[in-house]
Amino acid sequence: MGDIVVEGIRLSVSYGKHRAVSDMSFRVDADDGVVGMFGPNGAGKTTLFKTVCGDIGRYDGALRCPSRDEIAYLPDKPFLFSWMTVGQAIDLFSARHQDFRDDVAEEFLAGSAIKRSAPVGSLSKGMSERLHLALIMARRPRLYVLDEPLAGVDPLTRDRLIENIIEVRCQEAPMLLSTHLIEGVERVFDAVMMVVDGRLLRSGKVADVRRIGDGSLEMAFKRLVAAHE
């Protein structure tokens, strides 16, 4: 067990009367690798990530996490201006983040049809996802946080993005990666957190959680949800 990077103790986050994250306790250590957060849309994944990254500052309970500058955060929506070129986006990140590695970004985009001169707004959904992911993965933070990076892309693009993530494989820092898809992406994960209705149903190493589902993470999730209902 390595040094604690993120720790939540009975963490709750509310929007008015709606509690998006409820009494959640968890921790992510420096040597945890890729931690997959599974849950349907509306389960509280995005709210939890925004809280960890400092975008949401009001919560109950205790939260320990790196500073915002020490987190490489990929939100669930594009953040680049459509008029920017790919090269300008890379140069912007290089100037803004001291831990940014231009060579890693270029390597991430190698083999694709993405050109430095192309406007961001002209890229396909898959190309845009790959560019955004390249900018985040080219950093060297204390923590990576990726919110649904594989949503809305075709299976071929999804597989390529998964391979990109595996290649980088969080060599310097752990990663939190949320998804509502389990089949086809579970090979990325070293550990998992399963959430429903803002509550953490189970967390642990992949091998341990798979035992709940007779070797299947998807079946484990279904059984945990059934027990929760």
C-alpha positions as CSV (number, residue, x, y, z in Angstrom):
1,M,0.0,0.0,0.0
2,G,1.5,3.3,-1.1
3,D,1.1,6.9,0.1
4,I,-2.5,8.2,0.1
5,V,-3.2,10.5,-2.9
6,V,-7.0,10.9,-2.4
7,E,-9.1,10.0,0.6
8,G,-12.7,10.7,1.2
9,I,-14.3,10.1,4.6
10,R,-18.2,10.1,4.7
11,L,-18.1,12.5,1.8
12,S,-21.5,14.0,0.8
13,V,-22.3,16.5,-1.9
14,S,-25.8,18.1,-2.5
15,Y,-27.5,20.2,-5.1
16,G,-30.2,21.8,-3.1
17,K,-32.3,18.9,-1.7
18,H,-30.7,16.4,-4.1
19,R,-27.8,14.5,-2.6
20,A,-25.5,13.5,-5.6
21,V,-22.8,11.9,-3.4
22,S,-23.9,10.3,-0.2
23,D,-21.7,9.3,2.8
24,M,-18.9,8.0,0.5
25,S,-15.6,6.8,2.0
26,F,-12.8,5.8,-0.2
27,R,-9.0,6.1,-0.8
28,V,-6.6,6.0,-3.8
29,D,-3.0,5.3,-3.1
30,A,0.0,6.3,-5.2
31,D,0.5,2.7,-6.4
32,D,-3.1,1.9,-7.3
33,G,-2.7,2.3,-11.0
34,V,-5.9,2.8,-12.9
35,V,-9.0,2.9,-10.7
36,G,-12.2,2.4,-12.7
37,M,-15.4,4.0,-11.3
38,F,-18.4,2.1,-12.7
39,G,-22.0,3.4,-12.4
40,P,-24.9,4.4,-14.6
41,N,-25.6,8.0,-15.7
42,G,-26.6,10.1,-12.7
43,A,-24.8,7.8,-10.2
44,G,-22.7,10.7,-8.9
45,K,-19.4,10.0,-10.7
46,T,-19.1,13.5,-12.3
47,T,-20.0,15.2,-9.0
48,L,-17.4,13.2,-7.1
49,F,-14.7,14.0,-9.7
50,K,-15.5,17.7,-9.7
51,T,-15.3,17.7,-5.9
52,V,-11.9,15.9,-5.9
53,C,-10.6,18.4,-8.5
54,G,-11.8,21.4,-6.6
55,D,-14.6,22.6,-8.9
56,I,-17.1,21.9,-6.2
57,G,-16.0,23.3,-2.9
58,R,-19.1,22.7,-0.7
59,Y,-19.4,19.3,0.8
60,D,-19.9,17.4,4.0
61,G,-17.4,15.0,5.5
62,A,-13.6,15.1,4.9
63,L,-11.6,15.1,1.7
64,R,-7.9,14.9,1.2
65,C,-6.5,15.4,-2.3
66,P,-3.8,17.1,-4.3
67,S,-4.1,20.7,-5.2
68,R,-5.8,21.6,-8.5
69,D,-2.5,22.2,-10.3
70,E,-1.4,18.7,-9.3
71,I,-4.4,17.1,-11.0
72,A,-4.7,16.4,-14.7
73,Y,-8.5,16.5,-15.2
74,L,-10.4,15.5,-18.3
75,P,-14.0,16.6,-17.8
76,D,-17.0,14.9,-19.5
77,K,-17.3,17.7,-22.0
78,P,-14.8,19.2,-24.5
79,F,-12.9,22.2,-23.2
80,L,-11.0,23.4,-26.2
81,F,-12.2,26.3,-28.4
82,S,-13.3,25.2,-31.8
83,W,-11.3,27.9,-33.6
84,M,-8.0,26.7,-32.1
85,T,-5.7,24.5,-34.2
86,V,-4.4,21.3,-32.7
87,G,-0.9,22.8,-32.6
88,Q,-2.2,25.9,-30.7
89,A,-3.9,23.6,-28.2
90,I,-0.6,21.7,-27.6
91,D,1.3,24.9,-27.3
92,L,-1.3,26.3,-24.8
93,F,-1.0,23.3,-22.5
94,S,2.8,23.3,-22.8
95,A,2.9,27.0,-21.7
96,R,0.3,26.6,-19.0
97,H,1.5,23.4,-17.3
98,Q,5.1,23.0,-16.2
99,D,4.6,19.2,-16.1
100,F,3.5,19.0,-19.7
101,R,5.6,16.8,-22.1
102,D,5.3,17.8,-25.7
103,D,6.8,14.5,-26.9
104,V,4.2,12.5,-25.1
105,A,1.4,14.5,-26.6
106,E,2.9,14.0,-30.1
107,E,3.4,10.3,-29.5
108,F,-0.3,10.0,-28.4
109,L,-1.4,11.6,-31.7
110,A,1.1,9.6,-33.8
111,G,-0.5,7.3,-36.3
112,S,-3.8,9.2,-36.4
113,A,-5.1,11.6,-39.1
114,I,-4.9,14.5,-36.7
115,K,-2.7,17.3,-38.1
116,R,-1.3,20.2,-36.0
117,S,-2.8,22.7,-38.5
118,A,-6.3,21.3,-38.2
119,P,-8.9,23.4,-36.4
120,V,-10.3,21.6,-33.3
121,G,-13.8,22.2,-34.5
122,S,-13.1,20.2,-37.7
123,L,-12.2,17.0,-35.9
124,S,-14.5,14.0,-35.7
125,K,-15.8,12.9,-32.3
126,G,-13.1,10.2,-32.0
127,M,-10.3,12.6,-33.1
128,S,-11.5,15.2,-30.6
129,E,-11.6,12.6,-27.8
130,R,-8.0,11.5,-28.7
131,L,-6.7,15.1,-28.7
132,H,-8.3,15.9,-25.4
133,L,-6.9,12.7,-23.9
134,A,-3.5,13.4,-25.3
135,L,-3.3,16.8,-23.6
136,I,-4.2,15.3,-20.3
137,M,-2.0,12.2,-20.5
138,A,1.0,14.3,-21.6
139,R,1.1,15.8,-18.1
140,R,3.0,14.5,-15.1
141,P,0.6,15.2,-12.2
142,R,0.1,13.5,-8.8
143,L,-3.3,12.3,-10.0
144,Y,-5.1,11.8,-13.3
145,V,-8.9,12.2,-13.4
146,L,-10.8,11.1,-16.5
147,D,-14.6,11.5,-16.7
148,E,-16.2,9.2,-19.3
149,P,-13.3,9.5,-21.8
150,L,-14.7,6.6,-23.8
151,A,-18.3,7.8,-24.1
152,G,-19.9,8.5,-27.4
153,V,-17.1,7.0,-29.6
154,D,-17.3,4.1,-31.9
155,P,-15.9,0.7,-30.8
156,L,-12.8,1.0,-33.0
157,T,-11.9,4.4,-31.6
158,R,-12.7,3.2,-28.1
159,D,-10.2,0.4,-28.5
160,R,-7.5,2.7,-29.8
161,L,-8.1,5.1,-26.8
162,I,-7.9,2.1,-24.4
163,E,-4.6,1.1,-26.0
164,N,-3.3,4.7,-25.6
165,I,-4.2,4.6,-21.9
166,I,-2.6,1.2,-21.4
167,E,0.6,2.4,-23.1
168,V,1.0,5.4,-20.7
169,R,-0.4,3.2,-17.9
170,C,-0.1,5.9,-15.2
171,Q,3.6,5.3,-14.8
172,E,4.0,8.3,-12.4
173,A,0.6,8.7,-10.8
174,P,-2.7,6.8,-10.2
175,M,-5.7,7.5,-12.3
176,L,-9.5,7.8,-11.6
177,L,-11.4,6.9,-14.7
178,S,-15.2,6.8,-14.8
179,T,-17.4,4.8,-17.2
180,H,-20.9,3.4,-17.5
181,L,-19.5,0.8,-19.8
182,I,-17.9,-2.3,-18.3
183,E,-17.6,-4.8,-21.2
184,G,-14.5,-4.1,-23.3
185,V,-12.8,-1.6,-20.9
186,E,-12.3,-3.6,-17.7
187,R,-8.8,-4.8,-18.9
188,V,-7.6,-1.3,-18.3
189,F,-8.3,-1.3,-14.6
190,D,-6.2,-2.4,-11.6
191,A,-8.9,-1.5,-9.1
192,V,-12.6,-0.5,-9.2
193,M,-15.2,1.6,-7.4
194,M,-18.8,0.7,-8.1
195,V,-21.4,3.5,-7.4
196,V,-25.2,3.8,-7.7
197,D,-27.4,6.6,-6.5
198,G,-24.4,8.5,-5.1
199,R,-23.4,5.6,-2.9
200,L,-20.3,3.4,-3.1
201,L,-21.4,-0.2,-3.3
202,R,-17.9,-1.8,-3.4
203,S,-14.3,-0.9,-4.0
204,G,-11.2,-3.0,-4.3
205,K,-8.7,-4.7,-6.5
206,V,-10.2,-6.0,-9.8
207,A,-9.5,-9.7,-8.9
208,D,-11.3,-9.4,-5.6
209,V,-14.4,-7.7,-7.0
210,R,-14.6,-10.2,-9.9
211,R,-15.1,-13.0,-7.4
212,I,-18.5,-11.5,-6.5
213,G,-19.5,-12.0,-10.2
214,D,-17.9,-15.4,-10.7
215,G,-15.0,-13.8,-12.6
216,S,-17.0,-11.0,-14.3
217,L,-17.0,-7.4,-13.3
218,E,-20.2,-6.8,-15.1
219,M,-22.0,-9.6,-13.2
220,A,-20.4,-8.4,-10.0
221,F,-21.9,-4.9,-10.6
222,K,-25.4,-6.4,-11.4
223,R,-25.3,-8.4,-8.2
224,L,-24.2,-5.5,-6.1
225,V,-27.0,-3.3,-7.6
226,A,-29.6,-6.0,-7.0
227,A,-28.5,-6.3,-3.3
228,H,-28.7,-2.5,-3.0
229,E,-32.3,-2.2,-4.4
